[in-house]
Every structure is written in C-alpha cells, then in structure tokens.
C-alpha cells in the first residue's frame, strides 16, 4: 500500500447526513415521530420519511429547523425538489445559506384526535379510490401510494386512452390492497370531475367513503414540478398514519362529510377565494339550492378529497353526460369546473356535514377553517417592509389599499345624493336613484362595447336625459356625488405612512386604479388621505385600460420594459385585479385583505350584503365598524 493509500485509509470519513443532523440537533427522531403520529422501525427510516416528505411538504425535522423558511429563502432548492435540511448540510451552509428554528405559522383549533392505526369500525368501511389518470406514469405512482394503505379498497379508474387499460388492470389487479378494479376509457372533457360523475356516480353511492384523485403535472423552467401532486397524494392516499386517522375520524363522527389536507403551502394565499368564478358558482348555487358564497372560502384546491357520497348529494347523482361539461381548452381559472371544486364544501355543509383537514406542519387534524386566511396574519407592514423595499418600483391600488371609505359601501355617496334628489322629487327614492345611476353607467359601457372604461362625466351626461335636466345640471350632480364620496374618504394610515416612506427612500411609486373618477378626482382623494410624495397615477377612466380585464397590466408590463425596470411589485386588495391577473402575466404581487374579507376572517357575521348594502340603517350600523376593522391591512394588528 503506497503512502497516498495509507493517508486515505486513515483519514476520517465524512459523516452521512443523518449522523450530521443528529450531532447538531437538527433532526430529533423522537420529536418527529411524536409530532407526525407515526412510529418507525429505526431512526434511519424516520429520517428518510422526513427527507422524502420535506421535498414537497412543510414538515420539520425538529424544533431547530424550519423547512418552509429554508425553501422560501432558497427557491432554487424548492424547484430542484431537494429536501431542505439535506441541502443545507450537504452544501447550503458552506454557500452561506441561512436557516431558522421552526416557526408556528398557524395554530389550529377545533382539533380532532383520531387514532393513527385503523380501528375496528373504520376497517369495516367499504372504500372506493376513484382515480382519473391522464398521464400514464401515474398508474405506477398511485399503485405505489397504496402500498401501505390500511384497508382493502376498490379502485375505479378513468383513463385517457386504450393503451393504459392493460397496464392499469395488471398493476392494480395484482395489488395486495386492491379488492376490485374497474376501468373506463374517457374523452378529454370535464377534466377530473366529468369522468368520475359520468362513469361512476351511481356506483359511488354503494360505498361508505370514496377518495378522488387525478394525475396532475406542472412545469417550471422546463422541469416537471411534482410538489403539489405529491403533497395531495401523500396526505390523501399514501401516509398510512394520516389515512388511518382520516378513516377513524369518519368512523367516530357521522357528521364529518369531507376531508382534504390544508391548501398547498406554496400556493398564493388568495387562492382560497372565489376569484373569477362568481358567475359559474351562481349557476351551481341555483342548480343545487346553495347559499350565495363570496370572497374567501374553504375548498379542496386541486379537486382531490375524501367524502361520504351522501355528503355530496346533488353532485354525486345519476344522469351526468359529458355534454354537461365545457370543452377544452379551458382557462387556468374561471369555469364551471373551477366553480365545482369550490362548492364541494358548501354542498356538504348545506346537507349538515362538516369538513375536516390535516395540517402537515403540526401533524394535526382539525375542523378549523381559518387556515384559508392564516397567511394574512402579521403585526404590521413593517413585518414585510424589508422584502417590499427590495423592489425599486412599487405600485399601489387606491380604494381599500391606500384609502378607505368611512362607511365601507362604495354606493353610499350615490345613496346620499339620491336622498337629495328624492327631496327635490326627481326620483322615487334614494335606492331608485342608485339603480338609475348604475344602469346609466352600464349603458355607457354597452355603448362602448365594454372596451376601455367610462368616465363619471359620461355617466351623468346620460343621466341628464333620464332625469329630464340639462347637462350642466347633471354635471353639477356629478360633482356632488364626488364631493359626498370625498368627504367619506379616510386614510389606511399604516399604508399611507409606508407609501410616503417609500417615496422618501427614492422608490419609484405608481398608483393604479380601476375607477370612473377622473385622474384629478382620484388625486384629491389621495391628497386628503395624506399622500405626500410624488407618484405616477394611472386611472382606467383616462388611460382606457382596466386592471380587472388585464389590459392595464399589459400596459404596465410594457412601461416597465420601456423604463428598463426589472423588479416591480404591486400591492392591492382585490384578489383578481390586484393579484391573480398581474400574477398570470409574471408580475410580482403582494395581496392585502379587503376590509370586508378581514371582517369575515375575524369571525364577524356577513353584513351589508344584497339589499342591506343600500339600507342606510344597516350602512350606519355596520359600515363604520367594517371600515375601522379594515383600517389596518393585516389580521392581528
């Protein structure tokens, strides 16, 4: 043996990942097993469980290391789908990457504590696993996910082509946890819901429980991103302790009707919202006699869940045809099918059932629905200040972002003007004027074929004929409406102060609003609210482009390119106009809660809805309270 060989043999061998993590206290096997409710044969198996799950789920190895924070600080590691702790000890630390102790982001209430080994009652359930497989490789993925399933199941398959049938029958037919297999080859229509409802609705009614999953893929920079699909598969089908807990929970409480894990943690917070699906949800509400649902809501984002068939009566029903569902291509959001996944929980609750969830960070089951707005908890804008200030150009929405109305309701100024006109006997009632005023605005939009936007002066020109007055008188009324509204404008103090601070530190500031008010009128509102720094003001009435249809964002993107601004952030309260649409164009956004969304997130009752929004007694009773609650943009301030 040569000298080099001798030195190599005597040199200390590098520690493996587990040894390093144990020595440094970054992996605590006892804590991990206790927190996540699963016993392992040895420490290595527990560590492997963590490193596998942490690629796609915010599970922690110990109180000393926060997996989610490491990913959010190092998005390249997330997109590479590497366990955060494993990355840190293998090279991340040498690169200067930081980690933090575990951070409790949400503390579930209404906890459920089912046993994590399947009980006698749960083991007697007749269970169906309904799988829609468009991508052939998911046959093996879902079969592997069933390897440790705690009870026998029937597998009901819908497949995208005939070539998948033989393999699917072979793989699932020979699976030790599968009692029976059904296959159907289906057209590419209705995404994941139509195949289940058209092919198996009647059959599903013969089961105590069913689990619905579908093959899901997404790409980022040319690389397949499996995290969302892996997350849902893990906590719906694969983890035996979680699945046993789900079955036991259903067995212990007959009122539990629907289960799914909390929303995938890397999705934007506003995804737990109706978004642009309101008209499609209205169709479902009418079809199934459901209550109206607006704003934030709890639903299985991604369309995968467990349910009792009777908890989805009306959805799980015979008679569905593929022609009942829209044809491809479908948009990323805003369709009958996107609305359907949003009414699943509503249907169950209307029928007297409850939803429950699994929260991976803490390993707990809960019926607490407040996770949908938990990302909006903060002690002030200063908590986000450092990250926001990293953008040299920042744009802000106006209404309910920089300013608020004293009584919340946007139409209150119109109602007050209607009172004055009613006294002059020009209108039947204040509410009648609001209806007339809004109808005039709609007619102007129709005359423009809904292109661009309207200006308030155009609305009152049209109202002149409706009211039988001159155009000069009508423009005087327009000024009254504006002044009534201006009188009720108040600052969102924290946001105005932050805006002024950004201006003083040299940031380029833009203000963008969808409004019928003129640029000068909006400028007066901002001045009254205390905006005291320079900014560029874009308003839809004069720029003839709107945020809520995307045209304004195309202009913003072009202007950013023309001014060679590479890093821009928009801040606003409207989920669609200020977050979803600019995000679809690749613009960075920071969403804050609308005052009414914050009001509801705090558990206060729905108010100022429907006819109450034009009832002055209700406006005076509730509007000021909602506005005060919404003064600060975060829950917890």
Secondary structure as UniProt FT lines:
FT   HELIX           3..10
FT   HELIX           17..23
FT   TURN            24..25
FT   HELIX           29..36
FT   HELIX           43..53
FT   TURN            54..56
FT   TURN            63..64
FT   HELIX           67..73
FT   HELIX           75..79
FT   TURN            80..81
FT   HELIX           84..87
FT   HELIX           88..92
FT   TURN            93..96
FT   STRAND          111..112
FT   HELIX           120..123
FT   STRAND          127..133
FT   TURN            136..137
FT   HELIX           138..145
FT   TURN            146..148
FT   STRAND          153..159
FT   HELIX           163..173
FT   TURN            176..177
FT   STRAND          178..185
FT   HELIX           191..204
FT   TURN            205..206
FT   STRAND          209..214
FT   STRAND          218..220
FT   TURN            221..222
FT   STRAND          223..225
FT   HELIX           227..233
FT   HELIX           234..238
FT   HELIX           240..252
FT   TURN            254..255
FT   STRAND          256..261
FT   TURN            265..266
FT   HELIX           269..271
FT   HELIX           275..277
FT   HELIX           278..288
FT   TURN            301..302
FT   STRAND          305..307
FT   HELIX           309..312
FT   TURN            313..315
FT   TURN            318..319
FT   HELIX           322..324
FT   HELIX           336..350
FT   TURN            351..352
FT   STRAND          354..359
FT   TURN            360..363
FT   STRAND          364..366
FT   HELIX           370..376
FT   HELIX           382..389
FT   STRAND          393..396
FT   TURN            400..402
FT   STRAND          403..405
FT   TURN            406..407
FT   TURN            410..411
FT   HELIX           412..423
FT   TURN            424..425
FT   HELIX           430..447
FT   TURN            448..450
FT   HELIX           456..467
FT   HELIX           471..487
FT   STRAND          489..491
FT   HELIX           493..504
FT   TURN            505..506
FT   STRAND          508..513
FT   HELIX           519..529
FT   STRAND          536..539
FT   HELIX           540..543
FT   TURN            548..549
FT   HELIX           551..562
FT   TURN            563..564
FT   STRAND          568..572
FT   HELIX           575..580
FT   HELIX           581..584
FT   TURN            585..586
FT   STRAND          588..591
FT   HELIX           595..601
FT   TURN            602..603
FT   HELIX           610..614
FT   HELIX           616..618
FT   HELIX           619..623
FT   HELIX           624..629
FT   TURN            630..631
//
